[in-house]
Amino acid sequence: MTTKLSELKKTNSRSELAKLLGIEPKHLSYTLYIMPLAKRYREFTVPKRSGDKRVIFAPNPRLKAIQSRTSVMLYKCYNELYPKTNNKSLNLSHAFQKQRGLSIASNGQKHRNKRYVFNLDFEDFFGSFNFGRVRGFFLSNRDFSLNEEVATSLAQICCYDNKLPQGAPTSPIITEFITRILDIRLSKIAKAHGCSYSRYADDLTFSTNKRTFPSQIAQCDPSGTWRVGSEVLNKINNSGFSVNSSKTRMQFADRRQETTGLVVNKKVNVPKEYSKQIRYMTHALLQTGKCHVQAPVTKEMQDVSPNVLAGKLAHEFHIKSKEYVDSNGKPWPLSRFKDKKISVPAFYRRYSDFLYFRSFFFNTKPTILCEGKTDNIYLKYALKSKYACVPSLAVTSPTKKKVELHFYFYNYSNTACTVTTLTGGAQPLKSFIENYEKEMKKFKAASVSQPVIAVVDNDAANNGLWKMLEEKFNYEDADGTREFYYVVKNLYIVPIPKIDGNDTFIEHLFDQETRDTPLGGKTFDLYQKKTKKMDADKYGKMAFATKVIQKKHKSINFDHFVPLLENIEKAIAHHRTNLPSA
């Protein structure tokens, strides 16, 4: 079987490498040899928790596209060389490997509930990988042994100013390849002395339950300062790295123990101070529309983007949800707590409130809320095709290479489906609409008054929605025949226009030829139920959306989507004209 690594090893020139990456050789040559160095990266800083600044190098779009393809290729090579294993003891590096289920949490888990936890950091981690080192790895490593021109080109793609830039898509996987041998050596030392070892990027941790900590790994000098032991230090120095002595520390079981910012005493958790900060930031956002955070050094309160809070909530959820997972390691949905008659944890509720606030109450553009992920894909490509028909929804760039949307799609991410009741489908959407006003009353900030447009199938499954509109919102003729329905506050419903008076799904807006597109000898099952196993000769909506509509959108007829898009446009115009009170 041909592997990505075998294909890479067969390449004998820069031109062949370009073809392997799926780019024109002339584009690669231009980027590497003609593009001015000053235009290749944009330099900026981000704050560290310590108060210092981290320098980030963001590659320009052309270079980033090449690096992204290179990164994908190298990750495939990595997975071919080192297949995923369920043996947790063999997982030494936990950074940059999300696809393996490795993360900051799995790194912390290896050192949970230990008598001693010893941390050390590399000095200038990414800067340790210079051009010659990267090139030499691809030339000399026994798994690669690449052609000289190919190895040089890869190093040129990945390096800037004679080092791996922090911010390039290729830098993480390169560090994983080159540091792997050191991980193996340090793991052997740890095992020989009764310790656990792991690495997360430039952060190394050793831990043990032995009565005394092995001096070969770390020892305390007469002044009470813990230093890296000679055996470990020699391996690190001989591998081309150096230790940042200012960040070396020993932590004992009678006090709080941390690794990579996580508490690891009894269980892996975020520090209490972190959760307290998130509670404060979330409360401030929901009440005032602004996020505040305390500066690490000055301790002054400063305004930050809600995106900062989004990242903190995601991190908190990733760590804390490990207490509530199913047999597949997936976090419980809200329904699971109800079934078990357990109160929903506060970190679930915070995340849910934040998503609702940002998506529906404080949305800076109109939000389109469909019944699921696939509907978003259909509408996205319908707009790419028919943007000229609905100019208030989308416009094209002067070069006509990109269509800019004037609204947001609600994102049915895995986390969003877990922490909210919006899980996709007609019934959850009906419940959301029914309880919308109650949910929005939680928020005291001034609304930005942008509409929320719920796009729903027009079939028997939604009869309950029309009945609810009649009973709760006093509609006399709610039957799905209107262009749109104003519900309450900034919420509208736009039904899929019926075709010949029949029940109509959004998929019915595609012609029969498109819906009959075969995939691997299988046919599309429009009526597949979630609770029923897919027939062997059928494929479902996600495959239809991604492998038919997304892949072949340039050749697909989207004419029947125009009335739906026009009705969405009319609902937005109605809101802007009438501005219902918040």
Protein Blocks (a to p, Z undefined) as FASTA:
>chain_A
ZZfklmmmmpcbfklmmmmnopafklmmmmmmmmcfklmpccdddddfkopacddddddf
klmmmmmmmmmmmmmmmmmmmgcdfblklmmblghilmnopafklmmmmmgoifbdcddd
dehkllmmcfklmmmmmmmmmklopafklmmmmmmmmpgghiacehiaklmmmmmmmmmm
mmmmmmmmmmmnopacddehjaccdddfbfbdcfkloccdfkopacddfklmmmmmmnop
acdfklgccddfkbccdeehiacklbccddfklmmmmmmmmmmmmmnopacdddfklopa
cdddfklmmmmmmmmmmmmmmmmccfkopacdfklmmmnopacdfklmmmmmmmmmmmmm
mccbdcdddfbfklmmmmmmmmmmmmmmmmmlpccdfklpaccdfbdcddddfklmmmmm
begpjklmmmmmmmmmmmmmmpmbdcehiacdddddddfklmmmmmmmmmmnopaklghl
ambdcfbhjbccdddddeehiacdfklmpcfklmmpceehiacdfkbcfkbccdfkbccf
klmmmmmmmmmmmmpcfklmmmmmmmmmmmmmmmmmnopaZZ
